[in-house]
Amino acid sequence: MGMIRQAGAAGMVLSIGFTGGVCLGISLFIGYKIDSYFSSEPWGIIGGIIIGLAAAVVQTWKQLRESMDRFAKEDDRSKEKNTKL
């Protein structure tokens, strides 16, 4: 049971890192395209970094909250099983 829980935690960490990278990458790409269209270098990329970081923080917060709720429910279930024994 311990290995499964560790694998789930590792998957959660990898998922958070991937989600943050995708948020930042997409916003940087959009900022680059805005810069090339309006010739406004470097403001589109700077705006993309700011928006991407904000999106990454929000998504990370959501994923952490969901996973902590899930772990708390699993912990409650395991405590109930131990008290019944």
ROSE-4610 file (N, C-alpha, C; in Angstrom, 1 decimal, always signed):
// ROSE-4610
residu = [M/M/M/G/G/G/M/M/M/I/I/I/R/R/R/Q/Q/Q/A/A/A/G/G/G/A/A/A/A/A/A/G/G/G/M/M/M/V/V/V/L/L/L/S/S/S/I/I/I/G/G/G/F/F/F/T/T/T/G/G/G/G/G/G/V/V/V/C/C/C/L/L/L/G/G/G/I/I/I/S/S/S/L/L/L/F/F/F/I/I/I/G/G/G/Y/Y/Y/K/K/K/I/I/I/D/D/D/S/S/S/Y/Y/Y/F/F/F/S/S/S/S/S/S/E/E/E/P/P/P/W/W/W/G/G/G/I/I/I/I/I/I/G/G/G/G/G/G/I/I/I/I/I/I/I/I/I/G/G/G/L/L/L/A/A/A/A/A/A/A/A/A/V/V/V/V/V/V/Q/Q/Q/T/T/T/W/W/W/K/K/K/Q/Q/Q/L/L/L/R/R/R/E/E/E/S/S/S/M/M/M/D/D/D/R/R/R/F/F/F/A/A/A/K/K/K/E/E/E/D/D/D/D/D/D/R/R/R/S/S/S/K/K/K/E/E/E/K/K/K/N/N/N/T/T/T/K/K/K/L/L/L]
num = [1/1/1/2/2/2/3/3/3/4/4/4/5/5/5/6/6/6/7/7/7/8/8/8/9/9/9/10/10/10/11/11/11/12/12/12/13/13/13/14/14/14/15/15/15/16/16/16/17/17/17/18/18/18/19/19/19/20/20/20/21/21/21/22/22/22/23/23/23/24/24/24/25/25/25/26/26/26/27/27/27/28/28/28/29/29/29/30/30/30/31/31/31/32/32/32/33/33/33/34/34/34/35/35/35/36/36/36/37/37/37/38/38/38/39/39/39/40/40/40/41/41/41/42/42/42/43/43/43/44/44/44/45/45/45/46/46/46/47/47/47/48/48/48/49/49/49/50/50/50/51/51/51/52/52/52/53/53/53/54/54/54/55/55/55/56/56/56/57/57/57/58/58/58/59/59/59/60/60/60/61/61/61/62/62/62/63/63/63/64/64/64/65/65/65/66/66/66/67/67/67/68/68/68/69/69/69/70/70/70/71/71/71/72/72/72/73/73/73/74/74/74/75/75/75/76/76/76/77/77/77/78/78/78/79/79/79/80/80/80/81/81/81/82/82/82/83/83/83/84/84/84/85/85/85]
x = [+0.8/+0.0/+0.9/+2.0/+2.9/+3.5/+3.8/+4.4/+3.3/+2.1/+1.0/+0.8/+0.8/+0.7/+1.8/+3.1/+4.2/+4.1/+3.7/+3.6/+2.5/+1.4/+0.4/+0.9/+1.7/+2.3/+3.3/+4.1/+5.0/+4.3/+3.2/+2.4/+1.8/+1.4/+0.8/+1.9/+3.1/+4.1/+4.5/+4.6/+4.9/+3.8/+2.5/+1.4/+1.4/+1.7/+1.8/+2.9/+4.0/+5.1/+4.8/+4.1/+3.8/+2.7/+1.7/+0.7/+1.3/+2.2/+2.8/+3.6/+4.3/+5.1/+4.2/+3.1/+2.2/+1.6/+1.1/+0.6/+1.6/+2.8/+3.8/+4.2/+4.3/+4.7/+3.7/+2.4/+1.3/+1.3/+1.4/+1.3/+2.5/+3.7/+4.9/+4.7/+4.2/+4.0/+3.0/+1.9/+1.0/+1.6/+2.4/+3.1/+4.1/+4.8/+5.7/+4.9/+3.8/+3.0/+2.5/+2.1/+1.6/+2.8/+3.9/+5.1/+5.4/+5.4/+5.7/+4.6/+3.4/+2.3/+2.3/+2.4/+2.4/+3.8/+4.8/+6.2/+6.4/+6.0/+6.0/+7.0/+8.1/+9.0/+9.5/+9.8/+9.5/+8.2/+7.3/+6.1/+5.2/+5.1/+4.2/+4.7/+6.0/+6.6/+6.6/+6.8/+6.8/+5.3/+4.4/+3.0/+2.6/+3.2/+3.0/+3.6/+4.7/+5.3/+4.5/+4.0/+3.1/+1.8/+1.2/-0.1/+0.2/+1.2/+1.5/+1.9/+2.6/+2.9/+1.7/+0.8/-0.5/-1.3/-1.4/-2.2/-1.6/-0.3/+0.4/+0.1/+0.2/-0.1/-1.5/-2.5/-3.9/-4.1/-3.5/-3.7/-3.0/-1.8/-1.1/-1.9/-2.5/-3.3/-4.5/-5.2/-6.3/-5.9/-4.8/-4.4/-4.0/-3.3/-2.9/-4.1/-5.1/-6.2/-7.0/-7.2/-7.9/-7.1/-5.8/-5.0/-5.0/-4.9/-4.9/-6.3/-7.4/-8.7/-8.8/-8.2/-8.2/-7.4/-6.2/-5.4/-6.1/-6.8/-7.5/-8.6/-9.3/-10.4/-9.8/-8.7/-8.0/-7.5/-7.0/-6.5/-7.7/-8.8/-10.0/-10.4/-10.4/-10.9/-9.9/-8.6/-7.7/-7.8/-8.1/-8.3/-9.6/-10.6/-11.9/-11.6/-10.8/-10.5/-9.7/-8.8/-8.0/-8.8/-9.8/-10.6/-11.5/-12.0/-12.9/-12.2/-10.9/-10.1/-10.0]
y = [-1.2/+0.0/+1.3/+1.2/+2.4/+2.8/+1.8/+2.1/+2.7/+2.3/+2.9/+4.4/+4.6/+6.0/+6.9/+6.3/+7.1/+7.4/+6.4/+6.6/+7.7/+7.7/+8.7/+10.1/+10.2/+11.5/+12.0/+11.0/+11.4/+11.8/+11.2/+11.5/+12.9/+13.2/+14.5/+15.6/+15.4/+16.4/+16.6/+15.5/+15.6/+16.3/+16.1/+16.7/+18.2/+18.6/+20.0/+20.7/+20.1/+20.7/+20.8/+19.8/+19.8/+20.9/+21.0/+22.0/+23.4/+23.6/+25.0/+25.3/+24.3/+24.5/+24.8/+24.1/+24.3/+25.7/+26.1/+27.4/+28.5/+28.4/+29.4/+29.3/+28.1/+28.0/+28.6/+28.3/+28.8/+30.4/+30.9/+32.4/+33.0/+32.4/+33.0/+33.0/+31.9/+31.8/+32.9/+33.1/+34.1/+35.5/+35.7/+37.0/+37.3/+36.2/+36.3/+36.7/+36.0/+36.4/+37.8/+38.2/+39.6/+40.6/+40.3/+41.1/+41.2/+40.0/+40.0/+40.7/+40.7/+41.3/+42.8/+43.3/+44.7/+45.4/+44.6/+45.1/+45.9/+45.2/+45.8/+45.1/+44.6/+43.9/+44.7/+44.2/+42.9/+42.8/+43.8/+43.9/+42.7/+42.1/+40.9/+39.7/+39.5/+38.4/+38.7/+39.9/+40.2/+40.0/+40.5/+40.2/+38.7/+38.0/+36.5/+35.8/+36.3/+35.7/+36.0/+37.2/+37.5/+36.7/+36.7/+36.0/+34.5/+34.0/+32.5/+32.1/+32.9/+32.6/+32.7/+33.7/+33.7/+32.5/+32.1/+30.9/+29.6/+29.6/+28.4/+28.3/+29.5/+29.5/+29.1/+29.6/+29.2/+27.7/+27.2/+25.8/+24.9/+25.3/+24.6/+24.6/+25.7/+25.8/+24.8/+24.8/+23.9/+22.5/+22.1/+20.7/+20.3/+21.2/+20.9/+20.7/+21.6/+21.5/+20.2/+19.8/+18.6/+17.4/+17.4/+16.2/+16.1/+17.3/+17.2/+16.8/+17.1/+16.6/+15.1/+14.7/+13.2/+12.4/+13.0/+12.3/+12.3/+13.4/+13.5/+12.5/+12.3/+11.3/+9.9/+9.6/+8.3/+8.1/+9.1/+9.0/+8.7/+9.4/+9.1/+7.7/+7.2/+5.8/+4.8/+5.1/+4.1/+4.2/+5.3/+5.4/+4.7/+4.7/+4.0/+2.5/+2.1/+0.6/+0.2/+1.0/+0.6/+0.6/+1.5/+1.5/+0.3/-0.2/-1.3/-2.6/-2.7/-3.9/-3.9]
z = [+0.0/+0.0/+0.0/+0.6/+0.7/-0.6/-1.5/-2.8/-3.7/-3.6/-4.4/-4.0/-2.7/-2.2/-2.7/-2.6/-3.1/-4.6/-5.3/-6.8/-7.1/-6.3/-6.5/-6.2/-5.1/-4.7/-5.8/-6.3/-7.4/-8.7/-9.0/-10.1/-10.0/-8.7/-8.5/-8.7/-8.2/-8.3/-9.8/-10.5/-12.0/-12.7/-12.3/-13.0/-12.7/-11.5/-11.2/-12.0/-12.1/-12.9/-14.3/-14.9/-16.3/-16.5/-15.7/-15.8/-15.8/-14.8/-14.8/-16.0/-16.5/-17.7/-18.9/-19.0/-20.2/-20.1/-18.9/-18.7/-19.1/-18.7/-19.0/-20.5/-21.0/-22.5/-23.4/-23.1/-24.0/-23.9/-22.7/-22.6/-23.2/-23.1/-23.8/-25.3/-25.8/-27.3/-27.7/-27.0/-27.3/-27.2/-26.2/-26.0/-27.2/-27.6/-28.8/-30.0/-30.3/-31.4/-31.4/-30.2/-30.1/-30.4/-29.9/-30.2/-31.7/-32.3/-33.8/-34.6/-34.2/-34.9/-34.7/-33.5/-33.2/-33.1/-33.3/-33.1/-31.8/-30.7/-29.4/-28.5/-29.0/-28.2/-27.0/-25.9/-25.3/-24.5/-24.7/-23.8/-23.9/-25.1/-25.2/-24.4/-24.5/-23.8/-22.3/-21.9/-20.4/-19.9/-20.7/-20.3/-20.3/-21.3/-21.3/-20.1/-19.7/-18.5/-17.2/-17.1/-15.9/-15.9/-17.1/-17.2/-17.0/-17.6/-17.5/-16.0/-15.3/-13.9/-13.1/-13.3/-12.6/-12.9/-14.1/-14.4/-13.8/-13.8/-13.2/-11.7/-11.0/-9.6/-9.3/-10.1/-9.9/-10.1/-11.2/-11.5/-10.4/-10.0/-8.9/-7.6/-7.3/-6.1/-6.2/-7.3/-7.5/-7.4/-8.0/-8.0/-6.6/-5.9/-4.5/-3.6/-3.7/-2.9/-3.1/-4.4/-4.7/-4.2/-4.4/-3.9/-2.4/-1.7/-0.2/+0.3/-0.4/+0.0/-0.2/-1.3/-1.6/-0.5/-0.2/+0.8/+2.2/+2.5/+3.8/+3.9/+2.8/+2.7/+2.9/+2.2/+2.3/+3.7/+4.4/+5.7/+6.7/+6.5/+7.3/+7.2/+5.9/+5.7/+6.4/+6.3/+6.9/+8.5/+9.0/+10.5/+10.9/+10.1/+10.4/+10.3/+9.4/+9.3/+10.5/+11.0/+12.1/+13.4/+13.5/+14.8/+14.8/+13.6/+13.6/+14.0/+13.7/+14.0/+15.5]
